């Protein structure tokens, strides 16, 4: 079956457009932090390519990304490079669902394990990530060195809400420059309502 020139050009254009679209989606998913102006895609149809007679792609696609400095550092590890990671190891104070009277100052303490390969310095921090902050700080330096595989107690001062209800706040570890990492830890407290008076 012979395909006329117009049909062949339509097929070729469609194939090239699909390839460019797929590469664009793959690049977007791979690195969402790359600015659009830092990405270029060059598509050059190969001479004599036909949709029915070749199993090779009908286009040559070259994608070039200009990574930012952080991506370059991560992409080319030095002998001193390491990975930050953290995991919840347990509640030390205020287990989930603990009752705390209204307007009461308290401290939530979690046990957190360093599951990465970096040693955390005292300038690493536990940072508020969402939910009910309950008067806690935006972030708090851990104030101690934690080697890979070691655990430490992370403490956050809180003041319970004035109104009855269930309150939850999420916190996450962050390195000295503010990059979050590891498992989110949270508190969940219950502020009881006004007790009924028996007559």
N, C-alpha and C positions, 0 to 999 in steps of 0.2 A: 504494500500500500504506500503510495507516494503522498507526502504532505506538502502542500503548497507553501511558498515562502512566507505568506502572511500568517498562516496558522502556526508555522514553525517559530516565527518571531514572537507570536503571542504566548506560545508554550514556553519558549526560552525566557521571555520577560517574567512570566508567572513563576517559573522555577527560581530565577534569580531573586525576585521579590520575596519568595518564601524563605530562601536561604538567608537573606539579609535579615528578615524578620526573626527567624529562629536564632541567629547569632546575636541579634540585639537583645532578645529575651534572655538568652543564656548569660550574656555579659551583664545585663541589669541584675539578674539574680545573683551572679557571682560577686559583684562588687557594687553595692548600692551607694557607696560613698564617692564614686568617681564623678566629677563634674562633667556635664554633657560636652563642654568645649574641650575637654581633655581626651575625648574618645574620637577616633576616626575609623571609618570603614571604607576600604577601597574595593570596588567590585569591577572586575574586568572580564567580559565574556571571552571565551576562547574561540579562536577562528575555526570555523567549520564544525562546531559542536551541534549535534542534533539530539533531540529528546529521545528518539527511538533507537539509535544505533550505538549509544555509548553508556557504559555503566559508571563512568566517572562523572563528577559534578560538572555542570555546564558553566560554572563560574569559578574564578579563583577569588577567594575572599581573604583579605588580610585585615586583622583588627589590631590596633595598637592602643594600649592604655598608658597614660602617664600617671603612675601612682603618686599619692602624696607621701610625705616624708615618713609618716607612721607606717604606711603599707610597705615602703621600701625597707624599713628597719625589720619588719616582721618577715618580709620575703627573703632577706639575706641575713640569716642568723649569724651572730658572731659567737666565738667560743664562750662568751659570758651570757648568752641569751637564755631565757627561761620562760616558763609559762605560769601565769597566775590562775589558780582555781581554789574554790572553797566549798566545803560541805557542812551542813548542819549536823552536829554531833549530839545535841540534846538541849533540853530546857533545864536551866539551873534554878531559875525563879519563875514565878507566874506561869504554871502550865496552862495550856489552852483551856479557856473557859473559866479561869480563876476569877473569883468575885473580888472586886475592889470597891470600897465605899466611895461615894461621890467626892470629888475635889480632894483626893488623897494623893500625896507624893509617894512614889514608889520607884523601884528600879527593876527593869527587865534584864535578865542575864541569860545569854545563850552560850553554849559550848560550840565553838566553830573549829573545824579541822582544816589545816592547810593541805589541800590535795594536789597542789601544783608543784612546780620545780623551783620556784622563786622563794627566797627567804623574805618574809614580810618585815619591813622595818617599822619603827614606831610611828612613822608618818603615813602608813597605810590607814585606811579609815573604814568605818561602818557608816553607810550613807542611807538616809531616808529615801525609800523608793516609791511609796504610795500608801493610800489608805488614811487612817486616823493617826495623826502625829502626836496627839495628846501632850503637847508642850515639850516634846523631845526636840533635840537639836537637829539641824539639817544634816550634819555629819559630825562624827566624833573620832579623833585619832585613836588607834588601838593602843598606842603608848608602850608597846613592847615588841621585841623581836620574836617571830614565829617561824621556825624552820619547816621545810617540807615534811609532812607527816605528823607534825606536832599540832596540839590543840591549845586554845586559849579561851578565856571567858570574856565575852563582849558584853559590856553593860551600857544601857541607855536609861537616863533618868526620865520619868514620865509623871504626869499629874492626871489622874482619872477625870473623866468628864463630869459635869454637874448633873446631867440628865441620865436617867436610867436607860440602859440599852447594851447592846453587844458592840464592841469596838475592836477593830483590827488594823494593824499597821505593818507594812513590809519594809525590810531593810536589806541592804546588799553590801558586800565588800567592794572597795575601790582602791586602786593604786594611788601613789602620790600625785599623779597628774589628773586623776579623776575618772579613769577608765573603770567601769563596773565589771565585776567578774563573779563567777561562782553561783551557788544556790541561794535563792532568796530565803531569808528567815523572817518570821513574823511573830507578833504577839496577838493574842485574842483574849480580851478581858470582858467581864460582864459587870456593869454597874447596876446594882440592884435598885429596884424602886423603893419608894417610901413604905416601910412595913405597915401592915394593917394594925390598927389598935383594937385590941380585944376589950369588949365592955362586959 
